[in-house]
Amino acid sequence: MTLAEGVWHQIFSFENYGELLALVRNSLIAGAALGLVGGLAGVFVIMRDLPFAVHGISELSFAGASAALLLGANIVAGSIVGSLLAAGAIGLLGARARDRNSAIGILMPFGLGLGVLFLALYKGRAANKFGLLTGQIVAVDTPQMTWLLGTSALVLVALAVIWRPLTFASADPDVAAARGVPVRGLSFAFMIVLGLTVALSVQVVGALLVLTLVVTPAAAAARVTASPVLLPLLSVVFAVLSIEGGILLALGSSIPISPYVTTISFTIYALCRLAGTYRTRRWGVRRTAPQPA
Amino acid sequence: MRQPVPAAVPRARLGEAPAGGSDSGAVVSLRGAELSYGTRVVWQGLDLEVRPGEFLAVLGPNGSGKTSFVRALLGRQPLSAGTLTVLGGSPREAGRHVGYVPQQAELSAQAMLRARDLVRFGIDGHRFGPRPRTGAVRRRVDEILASVGASAYADVPLGMLSGGERQRVRIGQALATDPRILLCDEPLLSLDLNHQRAVTELVDARRRSHGTAVVFVTHEINPVLGLVDRVLYLAPGGHRIGTPEEVLTSESLSRLYGTRVDVLRVQGRVVVVGAPDGPAAPPHHTHETAHETAHETAPGAVPQTEEVRP
């Protein structure tokens, strides 16, 4: 029993909660921005079938961040540079799905290898190293905050501008191209937006678990709604719930934030999937009803 | 078979349309048009004028350039030689005046959209910036869905619809901008006979009520045989343009294919026997964009006769 209790207290500890809360104020704000951006970008990641690209970009983002750590530069900036290089390369190399996946498969291990190299050379605090891969919550200081919020704002504005034609181009590329939508240009623009989003997510959940913020919430939302308004809205709500819940639960414990975030995020997905089967059944009934000719 | 061309030409759109058709009144006009990928000539010497309200069927085996023809009309595939004007201007400028029904592709991304969202794309999907909240657009979408008989499943994701239902929605989307040309790429593919009839009736009703010209790419003529004014038959050895009676004969197709082809008319249907399906080699797309939308079905997927159903 004592062992179990010990483990329990390592995972959930709410001693001195009030004081700790003040420490993570920055992280909570960053988390909200991240949930917003990740939830929205996730909608297109699902629609354009890009989860693997997200993973690939996050590994190069990790390489960029670890390079910055080694050089003593701004980690957020480093991670953005890595992300943008990866996103740009994927956008240029792989317009078509099959090429894209190969390009990502080639870039990803290279990025991870570089990251490991930089971390091995880095002689600073070990927690910094680990944090880049699995997330950290108290690491967000004020200059980083400025970077995080500024980049989030940039991503939000970009998404607001391209949202409609990007949806058209993602869901119905043939007709969109026929109607003069710049399908290729939008595809590249979205990769850049995605790169920025991933770079932000790496700061909080870590490079290995970016998918939990950028894919899972949108996938969960897609299970329960097809409305173009409700889908992004729910996706954002799920992403914010996951990350803020994760930060609050991880606060008193010695365990990284990521298992909390991923567990909440996964639970939401599981619930949505359950709710989704009911929804599917309802339409199934409708479809067997006689159709007007 | 020729239908009288309706007098009612769609109302002029203020300031947006290229000043109407060309001098001849044709909505699509090709002169000496040629398309080739590298050294492979897909078609050449194509002279064709499509008039308002005309129903043109584009026939031919796989790899004969039917899809390239569609892409050319959409301005997505430049000609290698000759000229092409759509509504008196370049095909790209014609944009919203061409309603496009693409070949049914796999639905992975569309599956999560509702029928009404697809139709709405047709209206304002190409615009940048936030979408203003307008009831007018919504009402227009409802109107279109009702006109193609798709109201019952307006809010159902496309992934849950049958092929026939999806095709109704597709036609609604193509009609959303009130186009003057309707361009359909194999719209009857994998539909059963009832849905084939429903789709062709929708298309035909539109051209009668609005004088919309229809360019209808198909590998099977029979579902539209009664509606077609003219046929453009593309084959590896050339092409022919004319009424179905002129083009779909043993003599004309034998000459096109350079081998003996028999065209039989049985109970008002046309049966083509002995037409080799496509070029000897599988259709190769040297142009990279042709890969993106793998339009042509695999060689051999289409039987030797055009009509095999009992």
Interface residues (C-beta under 8 A of the other chain):
Chain A: I46 M47 R48 D49 A95 R96 A160 V161 I162 W163 R164 P165 T167 F168 S170 A171 D172 P173 D174 V175 A176 A177 A178 R179 G180 V181 A222 A226 S227 P228 L231 T280 W283 G284 R286 R287 Q291 P292 A293
Chain B: L74 R76 R92 G95 R96 V98 Y100 P102 Q103 A105 S108 A109 Q110 M112 L113 R114 D117 L118 F121 G122 D124 G125 H126 R127 F128 G129 P130 R131 G149 A152 Y153 D155 V156 P157 M160 L161 S162 E165 Q173 A174 A198 H291 E292 T293
